[in-house]
Amino acid sequence: MKSPIDIDDVCALACLHLADEEKALLTPQMAEIVEWVGRLSKLQLEDAEDEGCAPVSFPLPLREDEARECFPAEIALSSAPEKQKGFFKVPKVIEEK
């Protein structure tokens, strides 16, 4: 049976660069995930009670927002491997197509 997954297309969409061995391992796993999700769509949920989505009945431990002093830029950047004009310098992660 041919897999419904075009692993090269998925890798291109996710900007992944995988070796052929990794693609061979990932393709059947992704096909299994797609099949499992397909089974979810066949569930009859019309008569199901909504017990699993009950709101939280206990108080959540939230704290009030409060303004605090920030670190000076020199301290924040002191352990940065690279910095430029007072900012962290990081590798470009968005590729142009």
C-alpha positions in Angstrom: 0.0 0.0 0.0 1.4 3.4 -1.0 1.7 5.9 1.9 -0.6 8.9 1.6 2.3 11.0 3.0 4.6 12.9 0.7 7.5 13.2 3.1 9.4 15.5 0.9 6.5 17.9 0.8 6.1 17.8 4.5 9.8 18.4 5.0 9.6 21.4 2.7 6.6 22.9 4.5 8.3 22.4 7.9 11.8 23.6 6.6 13.3 20.3 7.7 16.3 18.8 6.1 16.2 15.0 6.8 18.5 12.2 5.6 17.0 9.5 3.5 17.1 7.1 6.5 15.2 9.6 8.7 12.6 10.0 5.9 12.2 6.2 5.7 11.6 6.0 9.4 9.3 9.0 9.6 7.0 8.2 6.6 5.3 5.1 8.1 5.0 6.9 11.5 3.3 9.9 9.9 1.0 7.6 7.9 0.0 5.9 11.1 -0.8 9.2 12.7 -2.9 10.3 9.7 -4.8 7.0 9.9 -5.4 7.4 13.7 -6.7 10.9 13.2 -9.0 9.6 10.4 -10.5 7.1 12.9 -11.3 10.0 15.3 -13.6 11.6 12.6 -15.7 8.4 12.6 -16.5 8.6 16.3 -20.2 9.1 17.1 -20.2 12.0 19.6 -23.7 13.3 19.3 -24.9 11.7 22.5 -21.7 12.1 24.4 -21.8 14.0 27.7 -19.5 17.0 28.0 -17.8 15.7 31.2 -14.2 16.0 29.9 -14.4 19.7 29.3 -15.7 20.9 32.7 -14.3 24.2 33.8 -11.7 24.3 36.6 -13.5 24.3 39.9 -10.6 25.4 42.1 -8.8 28.8 42.3 -5.8 29.1 40.1 -2.7 30.4 41.8 -2.2 33.6 39.8 -0.2 36.5 40.9 -0.7 40.2 40.3 1.4 41.8 37.6 3.8 44.2 39.0 6.3 46.5 37.4 9.9 45.7 38.3 13.2 47.2 37.3 14.7 45.6 34.2 18.3 44.4 33.9 20.6 47.0 32.4 21.4 46.0 28.8 25.1 45.5 29.7 24.2 42.8 32.3 21.6 41.1 30.0 24.2 40.9 27.2 27.1 40.1 29.4 27.0 36.3 28.7 25.8 36.5 25.1 28.1 34.7 22.7 27.5 37.5 20.1 26.1 40.9 20.3 25.6 43.8 17.9 24.6 47.4 18.6 23.2 46.6 22.0 21.2 43.6 20.9 21.6 39.8 20.9 23.0 38.6 17.6 21.5 35.3 16.5 21.6 33.3 13.3 19.0 34.0 10.7 16.3 31.4 10.9 13.8 32.5 8.1 14.8 31.6 4.6 13.6 33.4 1.6 12.1 31.3 -1.1 
